[in-house]
Amino acid sequence: MTIYEKISISISSIALVVSLLSVIFSKINMNKIEKIYYGQSELAIRESITNAKNKITDILSNVNNQNNLYTKQCMKVAIEQLLNSYEEACTKYIDSKIDKKRFKKTYFNEIKNLVESEELNQYFNFGSKYDAIKKVYNEWFNLEK
């Protein structure tokens, strides 16, 4: 083997090691970025749900019997905003765009209470638009599926 072949093999070996290290560091950084993305998504979901709940609370605290129809309309819109926030959250859960274990731990009772609530029953009847919420509920609570 000539000196040039030895140098060529050495340079190739070094390049291989550098490439492997690059792949390893890239994977580590991607995991960190994914965790940051999950955290931001979860924070945005929580903020959206909290804002919708606060809106309902504001409406209830300002109930005026003189504008009963207006109050009912405002409540309907606020409830739909809340359900839309949960729907978006459940869609992200289904698509694995958030940490599923943490999501279930955080929203287990909230999803159960939403779907089983008599006041909100009309929103989860056949043909309703909240399919992701119903799908997550069935996954967690309907053991026959």
Secondary structure, 3 states (H helix, E strand, C coil): CCHHHHHHHHHHHHHHHHHHHHHHHHHHHHHHHHHHHHHHHHHHHHHHHHHHHHHHHHHHHCCCHHHHHHHHHHHHHHHHHHHHHHHHHHHHHHCCCCCHHHHHHHHHHHHHHHHHCCCCHHHHCCCCCCHHHHHHHHHHHCCCC
